[in-house]
Amino acid sequence: MGMDRKIEASPQRRWIKWGVAAVVLIGAAVLLLPRLGSGTAYTVDGRRISIATVHSGVFEDYIPLRGAVEPLKTVFLDAIEGGRVERVLVEDGIIVEPGQPLLELSNTQLQLDVIAREAEVSEQLNNLRNTQLAIEQNRLSLKSDLVEIDYQVVRLQRLLERRSRMAEKELISRDELETAQDELDYWSKRREVTLESQQVDERLRKAQIQQLETSIEQLQRNLKIARGNLDNLLVKAPRAGKLTSFDVEIGESMGRGQRIGRIDDVNRFKASALVNEFYINRVQLGQQASVRIDNRDYVLEISKIYPDVQNGQFQVDLAFLDEQPGTIRRGQTLQMRLELGDQTRALLLDNGPFYQDTGGAWVFALNKDGTTALRTRVQLGRRNPRSIEVLEGLQSGDQVVVSEYSAFLDVDRLNISR
């Protein structure tokens, strides 16, 4: 009886076994991956998270606003003309009246400009008078010539009549008669030329005088503007109100357009607030907000929306409707409630820090026994400081982790320890 001999597996059969094992492992991994998700499970202390229950209720579509009281109307004071401060006539913070002098400047260049323009106007007025005098003298000269011509025409007509009668009686030669006729024709034609020259001269005279008068009117307008610029060196209050930011010193040089101060309306106020850019498409002119001051509610309305977005916020102005509180002052802070829409019934979830982490795209929803919370895709709608509108993904009675998610953004399952 011979000894048993160990049969060695061929290399081909070993490769087949290893391939089958690899296929089994890959298949198991493929089956397990959808259940495990892309992240890992995370164990969290149930006392360190906040859990809210989805419920049906009335959704109040509003956002809180923190606004600062500002004057409803503000007029900025700018130096229309530059110059040196000669006199400061009022103090910062006083109540001013319309037209009240505030500040006096001096500007030598403007004064010289007015003097030069006055000289131009005087020169043109002198030119006008000289031209009118020359034209009048020429008119009188033409009129005198016409008088002389008319005299000669009348004289020659009489002479021609006498010579015609004498020629008929052959008392004078025919040459004398023709000479008288020629002289009459000459003066008659000269009269026509003189009348035409007088008409042309009259037209030119009127056009020249009109041009000079137009030039003088333009110079006078320029002079008026220059004098107005000179008057602007005395800065006056354009309206009544409280003068603020008025910080000038005697001897200080100011450029044209430089800001001098501002005049605030002391009787009417508005509120200026910053709104999160999330609501930029929902905030509109005319929407109303409410504020409670001294145990009384007041209504405001959005009067202006500023288009610029800075640091994720945009600015709005709200004006008081009907009446305003008598105790508010500029710079005071108001806690307001801006209504974005009507109250409606909806499926609601308590608002919480989770929304900032997920953008409302998903939540951790608890199972029935509350020991596990799974990542669940949802669709959330409107929100206010207390509630968020649930559109899809959750049902009434579901429990959701609403506290901060920043520690477990990459996991799919929370194991909640009690």
C-alpha positions, 0 to 999 in steps of 0.5 A: 500500500503506497503513501498518499501524495498531496496533490498541488493545485494548478496555478490556473485553479488558484487564479480562478479561486482568487477571482471568484473571491474578488467578485464576491467582495466587490459585489458586497461593497456595491450592495453596502455602499448605497446604505452607508452613503458617501459619509459616515455615521456620527454619534451625537448626545441627544441633550446637545441637539434641538429637535422640532416636530413638523406640524400644521399651522398658520404661517405669518410671512414677515421678517424683523427689521432693525432700523435707525431713525433719520430725518425724512428730508435732508438738504445738503449745503455745498459751496456754490462758489469757492472762496475764503471764509470771512464770517461764520454767522451761526452755530452748528446744531441750531434751528434755521429759517429759509433764507437765513445767512449762514456763512460769508465767503470772499472771492477776489476773482469773482469780484474782478469778473463782475467789474469786467462784465460791467465794463463790457456792458457799458462799452456795448451801450456806448457803441449802441448809442453811437451807432444809433446817432450815426444812423439817425444823422444819416437818416436826416441827411437822406431826408434833407437830400430828398427835400432838396430833390423834391424842391428841384422837381417842383421847380423844374416842373413849373419851368418846363410848363412855362417853357412849353407854352413859350415854345408853342408861341416860338418865344424860346428855342427848342433847345431850352425846352429840352434842357428843362426836360432833361433836368426834370428827368435827372432830378426825378430819377435821383429822387427814386434812387434816394428813396431806394437808398433810404429804404435800404438804409432803414432796413440795415439800421433796424438789423444793426440796432437789433444785433446790438440790442441782442448783444447787450441783452446777452451781456446783461444776462452774463452780468446778472449771472456773475452778480448772482455768483457774487451773491452766492458768496453769502451762503443762506439756508435753503429751507427750515430745519436743524443745521448739522455737520456745520464745521467751518472756521474763519480764514478757511479756504473752500472749493466750489462744490465743497460740502459745508453741512446739512439741514435736517427736517425736525418734524418728520422722520423715517427709518432706515434698515438693512435687509438680508439679500435673501429677501431682495425679490420679495421686498417691494415699495408700499409694503408695510411694517409695524413698530411698538413705541411707548405701548402704542403700535405705529405703521410704516411703509417702504418708501425707497429701496436702494439697489446696491447689495453690500455684505449680503444686505440691501438698504430700505427706507420706511416712512411713517403713515398717518402719524409718528411717535412724538418721542423719537429722535435721530439715531434712535433704534427701532425694532420693526416687523415687515409684513411680506404677505398674508397669513396662510395655513401650511406645514411648518417646521421651527426655524433653526441654525440648520438652515444656514448650513444646508440652505434648506436642501436637506435635514436630519429626520428622526426615525420612529424611536428617535435613536437615529436621524437620516439625511433627508432631502426636502423642499422648504419655502418661506420662512420667518424668525420662528417658522419655515414652510415645508413644501416637500420631503416631510409630513406632519409629526416628523421630527427634525434636528433643527440645531447646527449641522456644521459638525456633521455635514459629511455624514448620512446618519446620526446616532442619537444617544440618550 
